[in-house]
């Protein structure tokens, strides 16, 4: 397993696609091997990976198209709404939703991150 992790590079910026391992894949740690085999890069925040090549569809991870990355509450949000997930971000998703005035939905998602001392938000579109 150490070899797989060594083969995955770590990055601070997102490429074209964001990959989020599902619970079973994350718990088994097999996502590290898949990431190495598919040349994904490990994003330094959370258990997420990024790549410029669209990964194959899988029931074991979710794939998103990165639309925009911006400072908190500066995203241009689509009207159809979406989900909100925070990783190290101090505010609760419901507080974020209220501040953004964004309704719930499934197709889009905002990840709210804390990267060191910086806070970021990433707007992504679900691809499956």
N, C-alpha and C positions, 0 to 999 in steps of 0.2 A: 504494500500500500504506500510505503514511503517513496518508492520509485514513481508511482503515479502522481503523487503530489509534487514531486520534484520536476516532473515533466510539464506541469501547469504553471504558467507565468501569472504574476499578480499585477493588476492594473488599478489605477485611480479614476479612469474615465471609461465611459460606456461606449461600446462599438454599436453597430447597427441593430443587434439583437440581444435580448436579455433572457437568460435561462434560469428558471427557479426549480430546483429539484423538489419533487413531491415528498411527502412525509416518509414513505417506505424507502425511497432511494436515499434520502438524507440520513435516516436512521442506520441504514446498512453501510454507509460511507462508500458505496459503489459509485456515487456521483463523481468521485475523484478519478476513478478509472475511465468512466465515460468521457469526462472532461479532457483527460489526456489523449484518449483515442480520437476525439473529434476536434482537438486543438482549440478548445475553449480556453478563455483566460478567466482566472478567478478575480472577481471584483473584490476589493479590500473591505467592502461592507457586506455584512450578513453572509448567507450561504447562497450567493448568486454568482452566475458566470455570464460572460459576454463574448460575442463573436461577430464577425462580419459575414459569415456564411450561414445561411438558414439551416438549422439542424433538422433532421428528420422528425416527423411527428412521433410522439411516444406517450404512453399513459403514465410514465414515470417522472415526467417533468413538464412544466409549462413553458412555452416560448412566447415572447413578446417582441414586438417591433418597437424600438425606441423612437418616440416622436420628438420629445424635447426634454432637456435637462436645464433647470433654472434655479435661481435662489427661491426660497420659500414664498409661495403665494404669487409668483410672477409667471406662472404657466398660462398658456392660452388654452383653456379647457374646452373640449367639445361639449355641445349642449346635451348629448344623450346620457351624460353621467358616467359613473364608474365606481370601482372599488378603491379603497385607500388602505395601504399597508405601511406601517412605520417600522424602521429598523434603527434603533438607538435614538430616535427622534423624541423629544420630550413631551410633545402634545399628543393627546389621545386622538384616534381617527375621527371620532365624532366632533371634536373641537376643530380639527382640520377641515372637515366637511362643512361645518357651519361657517367658518371663516372664508372658505372658497365659494360658498353658496352652490355646491355641486350635489346633485341628486345621486342616489345609488344606481348602479348599473353593472353589467357583466363584461362588456366588450373592452372597456378602457380601465386603466388602473393608474393610480398615482402612488409611487413609492416615496415616502418621506424618509430621508436619511440624515444621519449625523456622521460626517466624515471628518474625524479629528475635531477641530473646533468649528468647522464649517457645517452649515445645514444646507441641504439640497433637496429638490423634489424632481422626480423623473416621471414624465407622462409616457405611458406605454400602451400599446394596443395588443390585445390577445390575438394569437394567430391560430388557435385550434378550434 
